[in-house]
C-alpha cells in the first residue's frame, strides 16, 4: 500500500478516530511520510516519523545500569542502535546498542532509576534511524557530494553532546564519510529522533521521511547553551502543545527576553523566530516581549533551544488529539 502523507492520514484519523482501522480488533500505530524542504544554507531538521516498534512489555527490574523484562526475547543486531522508550508522562528514552542485550536484560548507559523509572513501567523498543535510512545508503536523497574530501559538499551535522559530528557523501569513495574524509557505514551512524540534525546545503532539495507516529511523551535531555531538538510529532505540534507542560522548568523572562530560555523556531523566510515564557505577562512572548498565543506557533520538524541554566530535561508532549489515534 502506498504510504499516505502524514498530514492527510492524521486529518482522517482525527476526524474519525479508529475509522482507519475498523477492520481490525485493535488500533494500529499510524504510519505515513513527511516531506521536508531543504533550502540553500543551514536547515534545522528533526525526525518526526519513526522506525516501527519491535518489542514492548513491562519492566520487572530497573537497576542502576540495566533493565529487564523477565522472560522476554529481544531480536536485535549487535552493531545497530536501538531506543528504549518508557511510555509514561515523563517520556524517558535511552539508546543502546544491540550488543548491550543479553537474554531478557538490557545494559543501559543511563541510570533509569534516577530518572524515575520503576519496576512495572511499560516500555517499547524501536531501532534508531540512521544516516543511511534517512538519506539513503548511496545518497538517494540527492545531497551534493564531495570528491575525496568535504570541500564543496552538503554536510549533515549530527549532535554528539559536545558539538557535532559531520558527514557528507564522498563520490570518490562512493560512501558516506566523516569530516576527515574517512569512509563510514551510513547504516551504523544513528540519528536518534530526540535530536535535531543540521543540514548545510548548497542547493534546495526535498527530503521524504517515512515511518510511524509516536503517540507518547518524550524526554529531551538538554545541556547549557544551544541544543538542537526534534519537535517529535509530525502534525498539529505547536509551541503550546509540545512545550507548554515544561513552562515551570524554564528560566523565564520578566518583561523581556533577558535571562530567559529561548526557543528558536525556523520560519518560512529562512530566519529564526524567538519565543520565551514571560513571567510578568504570564504568557509566551516573542523576541520583543510581546505576548503571543503559543497555540498558533506551528513547530517545524526541528527547533533550537537556548538553555540559560544547567542540564534540563524537557518533556515534549504530543498534541492531545494523538490519544485517539
Buried (B, 14 or more C-beta within 10 A) or exposed (E): EEEBBBBEBBBBBBEEBEEBBEEEEEBEBBBBBBEBEBBEEBBBBBBBBBBEBEBBBEBBEBBEEBBBBEEBEBEBEEEBBBBBBBBBEBBBBBBBBBEBBEEBBBBBEBBBBEBBBEEEBEBBBBBBBBBBBBBBBEBEBBBBBBEEBBEEBBBBBBBEEEEBBBBBBBBEBEBBBBBEBEEBEBBBBBBBBBBBBBBBBEEEBEBBBBBBBBBBBBBBBBBEEEBBBBBBBBBBBBBBBBBBBBBEBBBBBEEBBEEBBBBBBBEEEEEBBBBBBBBEBEEBBBBEBEEBEBEEBEBBBBBBBBBBEEEBBBBBBBBEBBEEB
